[in-house]
């Protein structure tokens, strides 16, 4: 009877494992030092957003690669991680990383784990978080230095919930920074009012400052021709101290 139960569990696991997984390799290079780092990311052919790499992820990962010396020993959390390219890269660069995605997207959480396994990362926590909710898991998180978000400002319905989550994380370290990439999709979308409401400041880092102003990065065909912004969000008291940023408040906007 026990043998049959084990056999059934194995069969069920095989049925739930996706068969349409492909692995992409992203290679980040430093032209000055000739250093390079390759990251393997499994993608699943699935309509859920977090199952493959989006243009913003490669740009954020490029920023992390450029500032890899700042990541060693830092505690980093990625929101809406999905396939987790930025978070995995941060871990490969020496950061202590926590990957999170929506509680109601178990397949995305599995993808986080799959990306860790593909890069031989064993000490990464994968956690389900609901944006805007003060859950026990959120309160138990350690003091964070950097929060990552790749294209998570995708739906205006979620904008405030994302910022509220960051504000909650700031309670343990008011100097923490939110590094986020944003793909311009509509001239009507803005977080400017929300930034003011939650006492936050946002600066834009020109892509040219970290060699991301190209159509193809890390040996991939991303970000393509999409308009991407690199944003750093902090408490207003920390305005202008973000790594590589200019001291001007901005908002996600459409290109001219």
N, C-alpha and C positions, 0 to 999 in steps of 0.2 A: 504493500500500500504506500509506504514512504517512497519507494522507488518510482512508483507511478506519479506521485505528487511532484517529485523532482523533475521527472521527464516532462510533465505538463508545463511546469514553470519554464524549462528550457525552451520548449516549443513556443510558448507565448512570448518569450523574450525575442526569439528569432523573428516572430511575426511582427513585432513592434519596431525592430531595427530597420531603419530605412535602407533600401537597396539602391537608391539613386544618389549616393554620396560621391562627390568628386572633390579632389583636393587641389587647391591652388597654392602656389608658393610665391610669396612676396619677398623680394630681396632689396633691402635698403643699403645704400652705399654712401660712404663719405669720400668725396672726390679729393679732399685735402690729405686725409690720412690713409686712404685706401682700405679703411675698415669696411666690413660688410656684415649683414645679419639677415638670414633667411628665416621666414616664418611660414609654417604650413597651416592652412586654414581649410578644413572640410566644409563644403557647401552642400546643401540638400535642395533638390528641386521641389519647392513647396511654396504655396502662395503666402505663407507667413513672412512678415518683413525680416525677422531675425535669422533667417536660414541661409543667407548669402551676404557677400561683402558689397556694401553700398559705396558710392563715390566719396562720401564724407569720411568714411573709415580710413581710407588710404591717406587722405590729407592729414587727419589727426595723428595717424601712426607716423607719418613723415615728421610732424612737429615733435613727437615724442623721441624719435630717432635723433633729431637734431639736438635735442636737450637731454640725451640719454645720461649724461654725467650728473644731471640734477635728479635722476630717478633712483639712483643707488641708495638703498636703505629707506626709501620713502614708502609710506603706506598709501596705496592708490585704490580707489573704488571706481568701477565702470558701471554707469547706469545704462539700462537698455542694451546690454552687451551683445546679445545675439551671437554671431560667430566670433566675436571678441578679438578682432585683430588688434585694436589699440591696447587692450588690457593684456593680451598675451605678449605683445611687443614690450610693454612696460615690465612685465615679469622677466622676460629674457634679458632686460637691461638692468636687473637687480632690484626691482621694486617688490614690495610685499603687496600682492594684488588680491582684491575681492571682486568677483564678477557677479553682477546682478541683472536680472530681467524680471518681467512681469510674472506674478504668481499664477496668472491664468494662461500662461504660455509655457507649459512643461516641455514642449519640443525645443523651444529656444534655450531653456535651461540645460537640456540634454546637449544641445549644440555647444554651449559654453564648455561643458565637460569634455566633449569630443575634441574641441580645439586644444584644450589643455593636454589631453592624451597625445595628440598629434605632435606636440612640441615637448613631450617628456616633462611636463610640469605637474608635480605631485602635491605641492603645498598651497594650492590656490583654493580659496573658499568660493563656492557657487551658491548663490542665495536668491530666493524669490522675494522681491519687494514691490509693493504697490505705491506708485508715486502719489505723494500728498497725504499718505496715511502714516500716522505715528504708531508704528507697530513695535512689539517687543524686539523683533529682530533689528529694526532700525535703531532702537535705543541702545542695544547691546553692541553695536558696531564700535570698533576701536577708534581712537583719534586718527583722523585722516589728514593727509597733506594735500592730496590732489584728487579731485573727482573728475572723471572723464564722461563725456557724452557725445556720441557720434550720430548726428542726424536725429537726435531724439526730439528736437523741436520740429516735428513732422506734422502734428495735428494741433491747431490752436486750442483745442479743448484741453490739451494736456499741458500747455505752457506754464500756467500758474502752479499746477501740481508738481512739476519738475523743479521749479524754483523753491517751492515750499520744502521739498525734500532736501535740497541743498542747504537751505536756511537751518533746518533741523540738524544737519550734519555739522554745520558751523558752530554749534553750541559747544562741542568738545575741542574745536580748534578754530577760533575766529579768523585765523590767518590762512585757512585752507583756500585753495583756488579751484575753480571749476573750468576745466579746459574743454571746450566744445566746438565742434564744427557744424555749420548750418548751411543747408542747400537752399538757395533762394528759389522760391516757388510762387510767391504772390507778393505784390506791392502792398497789399492790405494787411499783411501780417506784421505784428510788432510786439516786442516784449518791453518796450520803453516804460509804459505805465506800470507794468508789473515790477520792473526793476526798482522804480521809485517807491512803490508800495512796500517792498520788502527790504529797502535800504541797501540795495546792491548797485554795483558799478560794473559796466561792461566795456572792455576795450577790444578793438579789432587788431589782430596781428597781420600785416600784409603777407600774403603767401610768398612773395619774393624773398622775405627775410629767412625763410627756411627751405628754399628751393622747391616749393610746392606749386609754383606758378607754371605748371606744365600740364599737358593733356594726359601724359602717361607717367605714372610714378611706380617705383619699386618693381619694375619689370612687368607691370600689368597694363591694361588698357584703361585704367581709371586714373583720375576722375572724369576723363573725357572732356566734353565741352560744357559741363555743368558749372554754374557759378557757385563757388563755395567760399564761405567766410570762416576764418579761424577766430573764435571768441574766447576771451578769458574774463570770467565773472568772479568778483570778490565782494566782500563787504565794503561799503564806501570808504571806511577808514583805511582800507588797503589799496585804494585806487592808485593806479600808476605804478604799482610795485610788481605787477605781473611780468613774468619772464618774457622778454622780447616784445612787449606791447607798447603801443603809443598811448599817451595820456589823454585820450579823447573818448567821451562817452558815445556809444553807438547803439544801434538797434539793428536786428536783422532786417534787411531791406532788399528790394528788387534792384537789379542792375539798371543803369541808365539806358 
